[in-house]
């Protein structure tokens, strides 16, 4: 996954454990976490599912110096809202140092 040490993953919120799809994505992510090829696809799938199926649960814009949120906020083209929601949703299940890479 990464060569550098990464802070612990956050405990996903209750809504993710109550959703069969979220729980399945979390399981796949956990299984692939230490895979030498990484777990990028699993991260994307999980974030995409949350943004599409649980939009009310997606955190608000990062106000703590996130380098990506201001750029997303300035854009108004079609897919940017979904991509930005996926970016913010990653905070629910990824350490911040990894969640905010995309």
N, C-alpha and C positions, 0 to 999 in steps of 0.2 A: 504494500500500500504506500507507505511513506518511509523515507529513511530517517527523518527527524522524529523525535518523540512528539506525540500529539496528546493534548489534554483528553480527559475521559469524555466519552460520548454521553450526552444528556439522557436522562430517563425519558422516553417518549411519553407524551401526555395520554390521559385515559382514553380519549376518543380514538386514538390509534389502536389501542388494545381491544376496543369494542367493535372495531371494523375488521371484518374478515380479510379484506384486501390489504389493509394497512398492516395487519399482523403478519400476513404472508410476506409482504415486502420487507418488513423488519426481519423476519426469519432469514430470508434470502440474503439480505444485507449482512446479517451477523455471520452467516455461513461463508460469505466471500470476503469478509473484512480483512483477514490476514493473507488472502490469496496473493501470490506474487504478481498476478496480472491485475490485481486491484478489484475494486467494487464500484467503479464509476457508473456502469450501466444500472446497477441496483440503486444507487443514489438518485440517478435521474428518474427511474421508474417510480420510486417512492415519492419524490417531490412532485412529479407530474400528477400522480394519483391524488395527493393531498390538495394541490391547487385546483384540480378539476372536480373532485368529489366532496371536498370539505373546505370550500372557499372561506367560510366564516371562521375557520380555525387558523387560517394563515396569519402569522404575526404581521403587525403594522411595519411601516418603513423603519429601518434601523436608523436611530438618531445618535448613535455613539461612534461616529467616525467611519462608518462603512464606506469604502471607496466606490462601491458599485451602485448603491441606492440612488445617489443624486443623478447619475446618468440615466438610470431606468426612469426616474421620476420626470425627467425633462422630455422623454420621448413619448410620442402619442400614436405611433404606428401600430398596426394590427396585433401582432403577436407579442409585443413587449409587455403587456399587462400579465399575460400568462407566464412568460419567462421570469418576470420580476416576482410574481407570486411563488414560483418554484424556488427562486433564490431565497426568499424569506422563509419558505416552508422548510428548507434544509436545516434551519436553526432548531427545529423540533426534534431532530434525530441525529445530527452531526455536530461534532465539536466546532465551535466558531471559527477556528483557524482553517478548517476545511470547508465548512458550510459557505463561507463568504468568498471562496475562490472563483465562483461563477454566478 
